[in-house]
Amino acid sequence: MKWGSLLLGLMKTLAVIWTIPNTMLGVLIGLLGLVSGGRCRFREGCFEFWGGGTTWFLKRFPINAVAMTLGHTVLGVSDEYLHSAGDHERVHVRQYERWGPFFLPAYILCSGWIWWAGGNAYLDNPFEVEAYSKAP
């Protein structure tokens, strides 16, 4: 095995560990969705949950999201929405890998600051700007 691939594997493992607090929150919501009729799969390094309680949760979330990323977990209203938002949500996965447990506080603080300054707390958030620029 070459050192480069070994180092790459180590970095990926560390990124997964760094996101565990947020991933576990997503898995908890997803498991509640599963016991209420939802579905799950593992795709592109992420758990994906949709339907059942997962859909119920997302439809009641403040921005009425059709998909949402928590670490290496992507929650969706439906399988179709997971596919259509997949590239966008994978950008958020990479953001979680950089920010780890600080992602959610940073995201919320950015949104609050932007809202206070008169902007759109969702669309003007730099995390969303990056995700929409890389995966519209």
GUTORKOL-530162 format. One record per atom (N, C-alpha, C, O): residue number from 1; chain; y, z, x. Coordinates in steps of 0.2 Angstrom, whole numbers. Atoms other than C-alpha are relative to their C-alpha. Layout:
<atoms>
{NUM, 'A', {Y, Z, X}}
...
</atoms>
This chain:
<atoms>
{1, 'A', {-6, 0, 4}}
{1, 'A', {0, 0, 0}}
{1, 'A', {6, 0, 4}}
{1, 'A', {7, 4, 9}}
{2, 'A', {-6, 0, -4}}
{2, 'A', {17, -4, 7}}
{2, 'A', {5, 5, -2}}
{2, 'A', {5, 8, -8}}
{3, 'A', {-5, -6, 1}}
{3, 'A', {31, 9, 9}}
{3, 'A', {4, -2, -6}}
{3, 'A', {6, 3, -10}}
{4, 'A', {-4, 2, 5}}
{4, 'A', {42, -1, -3}}
{4, 'A', {-2, 2, -7}}
{4, 'A', {1, 5, -11}}
{5, 'A', {3, -1, 7}}
{5, 'A', {30, 0, -18}}
{5, 'A', {-1, 7, -1}}
{5, 'A', {-1, 10, -6}}
{6, 'A', {1, -7, 0}}
{6, 'A', {26, 18, -14}}
{6, 'A', {6, 4, -2}}
{6, 'A', {7, 8, -6}}
{7, 'A', {-6, -3, 1}}
{7, 'A', {44, 23, -14}}
{7, 'A', {3, -2, -7}}
{7, 'A', {5, 2, -11}}
{8, 'A', {-1, 2, 7}}
{8, 'A', {47, 13, -30}}
{8, 'A', {-4, 4, -5}}
{8, 'A', {-1, 6, -10}}
{9, 'A', {4, -4, 5}}
{9, 'A', {33, 22, -39}}
{9, 'A', {2, 7, 0}}
{9, 'A', {3, 10, -5}}
{10, 'A', {-3, -7, 0}}
{10, 'A', {40, 39, -33}}
{10, 'A', {6, 0, -4}}
{10, 'A', {8, 5, -7}}
{11, 'A', {-6, 0, 3}}
{11, 'A', {57, 34, -39}}
{11, 'A', {-1, 0, -8}}
{11, 'A', {3, 3, -12}}
{12, 'A', {2, 1, 7}}
{12, 'A', {50, 29, -56}}
{12, 'A', {-3, 7, -3}}
{12, 'A', {-1, 9, -9}}
{13, 'A', {3, -6, 2}}
{13, 'A', {40, 45, -57}}
{13, 'A', {6, 5, -1}}
{13, 'A', {6, 9, -6}}
{14, 'A', {-6, -4, 0}}
{14, 'A', {56, 55, -53}}
{14, 'A', {4, -1, -6}}
{14, 'A', {7, 4, -9}}
{15, 'A', {-5, 2, 6}}
{15, 'A', {66, 46, -67}}
{15, 'A', {-3, 2, -6}}
{15, 'A', {0, 4, -11}}
{16, 'A', {3, -2, 6}}
{16, 'A', {53, 50, -80}}
{16, 'A', {0, 8, 0}}
{16, 'A', {2, 10, -6}}
{17, 'A', {-1, -7, 0}}
{17, 'A', {53, 68, -75}}
{17, 'A', {7, 2, -2}}
{17, 'A', {8, 7, -5}}
{18, 'A', {-7, -2, 1}}
{18, 'A', {72, 69, -75}}
{18, 'A', {2, -1, -7}}
{18, 'A', {6, 2, -10}}
{19, 'A', {-2, 1, 7}}
{19, 'A', {72, 63, -93}}
{19, 'A', {-4, 4, -5}}
{19, 'A', {-3, 3, -11}}
{20, 'A', {5, -3, 5}}
{20, 'A', {58, 74, -100}}
{20, 'A', {4, 4, -5}}
{20, 'A', {1, 4, -11}}
{21, 'A', {-3, -4, 6}}
{21, 'A', {70, 86, -110}}
{21, 'A', {2, -4, -5}}
{21, 'A', {0, -3, -11}}
{22, 'A', {-2, 4, 6}}
{22, 'A', {77, 72, -120}}
{22, 'A', {-6, -4, -2}}
{22, 'A', {-6, -5, -9}}
{23, 'A', {6, 3, 3}}
{23, 'A', {60, 63, -121}}
{23, 'A', {-4, 4, -4}}
{23, 'A', {-6, 2, -10}}
{24, 'A', {4, -5, 4}}
{24, 'A', {52, 78, -128}}
{24, 'A', {4, 1, -7}}
{24, 'A', {0, 2, -12}}
{25, 'A', {-4, 0, 6}}
{25, 'A', {66, 79, -141}}
{25, 'A', {-2, -6, -4}}
{25, 'A', {-3, -5, -10}}
{26, 'A', {2, 6, 4}}
{26, 'A', {62, 61, -146}}
{26, 'A', {-7, 0, -2}}
{26, 'A', {-8, -2, -8}}
{27, 'A', {8, 0, 2}}
{27, 'A', {43, 64, -146}}
{27, 'A', {0, 5, -6}}
{27, 'A', {-4, 4, -11}}
{28, 'A', {0, -5, 5}}
{28, 'A', {46, 80, -157}}
{28, 'A', {2, -4, -7}}
{28, 'A', {-1, -3, -12}}
{29, 'A', {-2, 4, 6}}
{29, 'A', {56, 69, -170}}
{29, 'A', {-5, -5, -2}}
{29, 'A', {-7, -6, -8}}
{30, 'A', {5, 5, 1}}
{30, 'A', {43, 55, -168}}
{30, 'A', {-6, 3, -3}}
{30, 'A', {-9, 0, -8}}
{31, 'A', {6, -3, 3}}
{31, 'A', {29, 67, -172}}
{31, 'A', {1, 2, -7}}
{31, 'A', {-4, 2, -11}}
{32, 'A', {-1, -1, 7}}
{32, 'A', {37, 73, -187}}
{32, 'A', {0, -6, -5}}
{32, 'A', {-2, -6, -10}}
{33, 'A', {1, 6, 3}}
{33, 'A', {38, 55, -192}}
{33, 'A', {-7, -2, -1}}
{33, 'A', {-9, -5, -7}}
{34, 'A', {7, 2, 1}}
{34, 'A', {20, 52, -189}}
{34, 'A', {-4, 4, -5}}
{34, 'A', {-8, 1, -9}}
{35, 'A', {4, -4, 5}}
{35, 'A', {14, 67, -200}}
{35, 'A', {3, -2, -7}}
{35, 'A', {0, 0, -12}}
{36, 'A', {-3, 2, 7}}
{36, 'A', {25, 59, -214}}
{36, 'A', {-1, -7, -1}}
{36, 'A', {3, -10, -5}}
{37, 'A', {1, 7, 1}}
{37, 'A', {18, 42, -213}}
{37, 'A', {2, -5, 5}}
{37, 'A', {2, -11, 4}}
{38, 'A', {-3, 5, -5}}
{38, 'A', {27, 34, -198}}
{38, 'A', {-6, -2, 5}}
{38, 'A', {-12, -1, 4}}
{39, 'A', {5, 3, -5}}
{39, 'A', {19, 24, -184}}
{39, 'A', {3, 1, 7}}
{39, 'A', {8, 4, 8}}
{40, 'A', {-1, -1, -7}}
{40, 'A', {19, 25, -165}}
{40, 'A', {-3, -5, 5}}
{40, 'A', {-9, -7, 3}}
{41, 'A', {3, 4, -5}}
{41, 'A', {16, 14, -150}}
{41, 'A', {3, 2, 7}}
{41, 'A', {8, 5, 7}}
{42, 'A', {-3, -1, -7}}
{42, 'A', {19, 15, -131}}
{42, 'A', {1, -7, 3}}
{42, 'A', {-4, -11, 3}}
{43, 'A', {-2, 7, -2}}
{43, 'A', {28, -1, -125}}
{43, 'A', {5, 0, 5}}
{43, 'A', {10, 4, 4}}
{44, 'A', {-4, 1, -6}}
{44, 'A', {37, -5, -109}}
{44, 'A', {3, 7, 2}}
{44, 'A', {9, 8, 4}}
{45, 'A', {-1, -7, -3}}
{45, 'A', {36, 13, -103}}
{45, 'A', {3, 5, -5}}
{45, 'A', {6, 10, -2}}
{46, 'A', {-3, -5, 5}}
{46, 'A', {43, 21, -119}}
{46, 'A', {-5, 1, -6}}
{46, 'A', {-9, -3, -8}}
{47, 'A', {3, -1, 6}}
{47, 'A', {36, 29, -134}}
{47, 'A', {4, -3, -5}}
{47, 'A', {10, -2, -5}}
{48, 'A', {-4, 3, 6}}
{48, 'A', {42, 20, -150}}
{48, 'A', {-3, 3, -6}}
{48, 'A', {-9, 2, -8}}
{49, 'A', {2, -3, 7}}
{49, 'A', {41, 29, -167}}
{49, 'A', {5, -4, -5}}
{49, 'A', {10, -5, -4}}
{50, 'A', {-3, 3, 5}}
{50, 'A', {46, 21, -183}}
{50, 'A', {-3, 2, -7}}
{50, 'A', {-9, 4, -7}}
{51, 'A', {3, -1, 7}}
{51, 'A', {44, 24, -202}}
{51, 'A', {0, 8, -1}}
{51, 'A', {1, 12, 3}}
{52, 'A', {1, -7, 3}}
{52, 'A', {41, 40, -212}}
{52, 'A', {6, 5, 2}}
{52, 'A', {12, 2, 0}}
{53, 'A', {-5, -5, -2}}
{53, 'A', {51, 55, -206}}
{53, 'A', {5, -2, 5}}
{53, 'A', {11, 0, 5}}
{54, 'A', {-4, 3, -5}}
{54, 'A', {58, 45, -192}}
{54, 'A', {6, -4, -3}}
{54, 'A', {12, -4, -1}}
{55, 'A', {-5, 4, 4}}
{55, 'A', {67, 33, -204}}
{55, 'A', {4, 5, -4}}
{55, 'A', {10, 4, -4}}
{56, 'A', {-4, -5, 3}}
{56, 'A', {73, 48, -214}}
{56, 'A', {5, 3, 4}}
{56, 'A', {11, 3, 2}}
{57, 'A', {-5, -3, -5}}
{57, 'A', {81, 56, -199}}
{57, 'A', {5, -5, 2}}
{57, 'A', {11, -3, 2}}
{58, 'A', {-5, 5, -2}}
{58, 'A', {89, 40, -193}}
{58, 'A', {5, -2, -6}}
{58, 'A', {11, -3, -4}}
{59, 'A', {-4, 2, 5}}
{59, 'A', {96, 36, -210}}
{59, 'A', {5, 6, -2}}
{59, 'A', {10, 5, -5}}
{60, 'A', {-4, -5, 1}}
{60, 'A', {104, 53, -211}}
{60, 'A', {4, 2, 6}}
{60, 'A', {8, 7, 6}}
{61, 'A', {-4, -1, -6}}
{61, 'A', {111, 53, -193}}
{61, 'A', {7, -2, -1}}
{61, 'A', {8, -7, -5}}
{62, 'A', {-7, 1, 2}}
{62, 'A', {130, 53, -193}}
{62, 'A', {2, -7, 1}}
{62, 'A', {7, -9, -3}}
{63, 'A', {-2, 7, 0}}
{63, 'A', {131, 35, -188}}
{63, 'A', {-5, -5, -3}}
{63, 'A', {-4, -11, -3}}
{64, 'A', {5, 4, 4}}
{64, 'A', {117, 29, -199}}
{64, 'A', {-3, -5, 5}}
{64, 'A', {-3, -11, 3}}
{65, 'A', {3, 5, -5}}
{65, 'A', {108, 21, -184}}
{65, 'A', {-7, -3, -2}}
{65, 'A', {-10, 0, -6}}
{66, 'A', {6, 3, 1}}
{66, 'A', {94, 9, -185}}
{66, 'A', {-5, 1, 5}}
{66, 'A', {-11, 0, 5}}
{67, 'A', {4, -2, -6}}
{67, 'A', {87, 14, -168}}
{67, 'A', {4, 4, 4}}
{67, 'A', {10, 4, 4}}
{68, 'A', {-4, -5, -4}}
{68, 'A', {91, 28, -156}}
{68, 'A', {-5, 1, 6}}
{68, 'A', {-11, 2, 5}}
{69, 'A', {4, -2, -6}}
{69, 'A', {85, 32, -138}}
{69, 'A', {1, 7, 2}}
{69, 'A', {6, 10, 2}}
{70, 'A', {0, -7, -3}}
{70, 'A', {80, 49, -132}}
{70, 'A', {-4, 0, 6}}
{70, 'A', {-10, 1, 5}}
{71, 'A', {4, 1, -6}}
{71, 'A', {74, 48, -114}}
{71, 'A', {-4, -6, 0}}
{71, 'A', {-1, -12, -1}}
{72, 'A', {4, 6, 0}}
{72, 'A', {59, 37, -114}}
{72, 'A', {-3, 0, -7}}
{72, 'A', {-9, -2, -8}}
{73, 'A', {2, 1, 7}}
{73, 'A', {57, 38, -133}}
{73, 'A', {5, -4, -4}}
{73, 'A', {11, -3, -3}}
{74, 'A', {-5, 4, 4}}
{74, 'A', {65, 25, -145}}
{74, 'A', {-3, 1, -7}}
{74, 'A', {-8, 0, -9}}
{75, 'A', {1, -2, 7}}
{75, 'A', {66, 30, -163}}
{75, 'A', {3, -6, -4}}
{75, 'A', {8, -9, -2}}
{76, 'A', {-3, 5, 4}}
{76, 'A', {68, 16, -176}}
{76, 'A', {-2, 1, -7}}
{76, 'A', {-6, 4, -9}}
{77, 'A', {1, 0, 7}}
{77, 'A', {70, 13, -194}}
{77, 'A', {-7, -3, -2}}
{77, 'A', {-10, -1, -7}}
{78, 'A', {6, 4, 1}}
{78, 'A', {56, 0, -194}}
{78, 'A', {-2, -4, 6}}
{78, 'A', {2, -4, 11}}
{79, 'A', {2, 4, -6}}
{79, 'A', {46, -10, -182}}
{79, 'A', {5, -6, 1}}
{79, 'A', {6, -8, 7}}
{80, 'A', {-5, 6, -1}}
{80, 'A', {58, -25, -185}}
{80, 'A', {6, 2, 4}}
{80, 'A', {8, -2, 8}}
{81, 'A', {-6, -2, -3}}
{81, 'A', {73, -15, -180}}
{81, 'A', {-2, 2, 7}}
{81, 'A', {3, 1, 12}}
{82, 'A', {2, -1, -7}}
{82, 'A', {64, -9, -164}}
{82, 'A', {0, -6, 4}}
{82, 'A', {2, -6, 10}}
{83, 'A', {0, 7, -4}}
{83, 'A', {61, -27, -159}}
{83, 'A', {7, -3, 1}}
{83, 'A', {8, -5, 6}}
{84, 'A', {-6, 3, 0}}
{84, 'A', {78, -33, -163}}
{84, 'A', {5, 4, 5}}
{84, 'A', {10, 2, 8}}
{85, 'A', {-5, -4, -4}}
{85, 'A', {87, -18, -154}}
{85, 'A', {-4, 2, 6}}
{85, 'A', {-1, 6, 10}}
{86, 'A', {4, -2, -6}}
{86, 'A', {74, -17, -140}}
{86, 'A', {3, 0, 6}}
{86, 'A', {3, 5, 10}}
{87, 'A', {-3, 1, -6}}
{87, 'A', {84, -24, -126}}
{87, 'A', {6, 5, 1}}
{87, 'A', {7, 8, 6}}
{88, 'A', {-5, -5, 0}}
{88, 'A', {99, -13, -131}}
{88, 'A', {-2, 7, 2}}
{88, 'A', {1, 11, 6}}
{89, 'A', {2, -7, -1}}
{89, 'A', {89, 3, -132}}
{89, 'A', {-3, 1, 7}}
{89, 'A', {-3, 6, 10}}
{90, 'A', {2, -1, -7}}
{90, 'A', {81, -1, -115}}
{90, 'A', {5, 1, 5}}
{90, 'A', {4, 4, 10}}
{91, 'A', {-6, -1, -4}}
{91, 'A', {98, -1, -107}}
{91, 'A', {1, 8, -1}}
{91, 'A', {3, 11, 5}}
{92, 'A', {-1, -7, 0}}
{92, 'A', {100, 17, -114}}
{92, 'A', {-6, 4, 4}}
{92, 'A', {-4, 9, 6}}
{93, 'A', {5, -3, -4}}
{93, 'A', {83, 21, -106}}
{93, 'A', {2, 1, 7}}
{93, 'A', {1, 6, 10}}
{94, 'A', {-2, 0, -7}}
{94, 'A', {90, 16, -89}}
{94, 'A', {6, 5, 1}}
{94, 'A', {6, 8, 6}}
{95, 'A', {-6, -5, -1}}
{95, 'A', {106, 27, -93}}
{95, 'A', {-3, 7, 0}}
{95, 'A', {-1, 11, 4}}
{96, 'A', {3, -7, 0}}
{96, 'A', {95, 42, -97}}
{96, 'A', {-4, 1, 7}}
{96, 'A', {-3, 7, 10}}
{97, 'A', {3, -1, -7}}
{97, 'A', {86, 39, -80}}
{97, 'A', {5, 1, 5}}
{97, 'A', {3, 5, 10}}
{98, 'A', {-6, -2, -5}}
{98, 'A', {103, 40, -71}}
{98, 'A', {2, 7, -2}}
{98, 'A', {4, 11, 3}}
{99, 'A', {-4, -6, 2}}
{99, 'A', {110, 54, -81}}
{99, 'A', {-5, 6, -2}}
{99, 'A', {-3, 12, -2}}
{100, 'A', {5, -5, 2}}
{100, 'A', {94, 64, -86}}
{100, 'A', {2, 5, -5}}
{100, 'A', {5, 2, -10}}
{101, 'A', {-1, -5, 5}}
{101, 'A', {97, 80, -96}}
{101, 'A', {8, 0, -1}}
{101, 'A', {10, 3, -6}}
{102, 'A', {-7, 0, 1}}
{102, 'A', {116, 77, -94}}
{102, 'A', {2, -6, -5}}
{102, 'A', {8, -7, -7}}
{103, 'A', {-2, 6, 3}}
{103, 'A', {116, 61, -104}}
{103, 'A', {2, 1, -7}}
{103, 'A', {8, -1, -9}}
{104, 'A', {-2, -1, 7}}
{104, 'A', {117, 68, -122}}
{104, 'A', {7, 4, 0}}
{104, 'A', {12, 2, -3}}
{105, 'A', {-7, -3, 0}}
{105, 'A', {132, 80, -117}}
{105, 'A', {5, -5, 2}}
{105, 'A', {11, -5, -1}}
{106, 'A', {-5, 5, -2}}
{106, 'A', {141, 66, -108}}
{106, 'A', {1, -5, -5}}
{106, 'A', {7, -7, -6}}
{107, 'A', {-1, 4, 6}}
{107, 'A', {138, 54, -123}}
{107, 'A', {5, 3, -5}}
{107, 'A', {9, 0, -7}}
{108, 'A', {-4, -3, 5}}
{108, 'A', {145, 66, -135}}
{108, 'A', {7, 2, 2}}
{108, 'A', {11, 1, -2}}
{109, 'A', {-7, -1, -3}}
{109, 'A', {160, 71, -124}}
{109, 'A', {4, -6, 0}}
{109, 'A', {10, -6, -2}}
{110, 'A', {-3, 6, 0}}
{110, 'A', {164, 53, -122}}
{110, 'A', {2, -2, -7}}
{110, 'A', {8, -4, -8}}
{111, 'A', {-1, 1, 6}}
{111, 'A', {163, 50, -140}}
{111, 'A', {6, 4, -3}}
{111, 'A', {10, 1, -7}}
{112, 'A', {-5, -5, 2}}
{112, 'A', {173, 65, -144}}
{112, 'A', {7, -2, 2}}
{112, 'A', {12, -2, -1}}
{113, 'A', {-6, 2, -3}}
{113, 'A', {187, 60, -132}}
{113, 'A', {3, -6, -3}}
{113, 'A', {9, -7, -4}}
{114, 'A', {-3, 7, 3}}
{114, 'A', {188, 42, -138}}
{114, 'A', {2, 1, -7}}
{114, 'A', {7, -2, -9}}
{115, 'A', {-3, -1, 7}}
{115, 'A', {189, 48, -156}}
{115, 'A', {6, 3, 0}}
{115, 'A', {11, 1, -4}}
{116, 'A', {-6, -3, 0}}
{116, 'A', {202, 60, -152}}
{116, 'A', {6, -4, 2}}
{116, 'A', {12, -3, 0}}
{117, 'A', {-5, 5, -2}}
{117, 'A', {212, 46, -143}}
{117, 'A', {1, -5, -5}}
{117, 'A', {5, -10, -4}}
{118, 'A', {-2, 5, 5}}
{118, 'A', {211, 35, -158}}
{118, 'A', {-5, -6, 0}}
{118, 'A', {-4, -11, -4}}
{119, 'A', {5, 5, -1}}
{119, 'A', {196, 24, -153}}
{119, 'A', {-6, 1, -5}}
{119, 'A', {-6, 6, -8}}
{120, 'A', {6, 0, 4}}
{120, 'A', {180, 20, -161}}
{120, 'A', {-5, 4, 4}}
{120, 'A', {-7, 2, 10}}
{121, 'A', {5, -4, -4}}
{121, 'A', {168, 34, -155}}
{121, 'A', {-6, -3, 2}}
{121, 'A', {-10, 0, 6}}
{122, 'A', {6, 3, -1}}
{122, 'A', {153, 23, -156}}
{122, 'A', {1, -6, 5}}
{122, 'A', {-1, -7, 10}}
{123, 'A', {0, 6, -3}}
{123, 'A', {158, 6, -151}}
{123, 'A', {4, 0, 7}}
{123, 'A', {3, -4, 11}}
{124, 'A', {-4, 0, -7}}
{124, 'A', {171, 11, -137}}
{124, 'A', {-3, 5, 5}}
{124, 'A', {0, 6, 10}}
{125, 'A', {3, -5, -5}}
{125, 'A', {159, 24, -129}}
{125, 'A', {-3, -4, 6}}
{125, 'A', {-6, -10, 4}}
{126, 'A', {2, 4, -5}}
{126, 'A', {156, 17, -112}}
{126, 'A', {-8, -1, 1}}
{126, 'A', {-10, -6, 4}}
{127, 'A', {7, 1, 0}}
{127, 'A', {137, 20, -114}}
{127, 'A', {-2, -6, -4}}
{127, 'A', {-6, -10, -3}}
{128, 'A', {2, 6, 5}}
{128, 'A', {137, 8, -129}}
{128, 'A', {3, -6, 3}}
{128, 'A', {0, -12, 2}}
{129, 'A', {-3, 6, -3}}
{129, 'A', {149, -4, -120}}
{129, 'A', {-5, -3, 5}}
{129, 'A', {-6, -9, 5}}
{130, 'A', {5, 3, -5}}
{130, 'A', {137, -6, -106}}
{130, 'A', {-6, -3, -4}}
{130, 'A', {-9, -8, -2}}
{131, 'A', {6, 2, 4}}
{131, 'A', {122, -7, -118}}
{131, 'A', {1, -7, -4}}
{131, 'A', {-3, -12, -3}}
{132, 'A', {-2, 6, 4}}
{132, 'A', {131, -21, -129}}
{132, 'A', {1, -5, 5}}
{132, 'A', {0, -11, 4}}
{133, 'A', {-2, 5, -5}}
{133, 'A', {137, -30, -113}}
{133, 'A', {-7, -3, 3}}
{133, 'A', {-7, -9, 5}}
{134, 'A', {6, 2, -3}}
{134, 'A', {119, -31, -106}}
{134, 'A', {-5, -3, -5}}
{134, 'A', {-10, -6, -3}}
{135, 'A', {4, 2, 5}}
{135, 'A', {110, -33, -122}}
{135, 'A', {3, 0, -7}}
{135, 'A', {2, 5, -11}}
{136, 'A', {-4, 1, 6}}
{136, 'A', {121, -39, -137}}
{136, 'A', {-5, 1, -6}}
{136, 'A', {-2, 1, -12}}
</atoms>
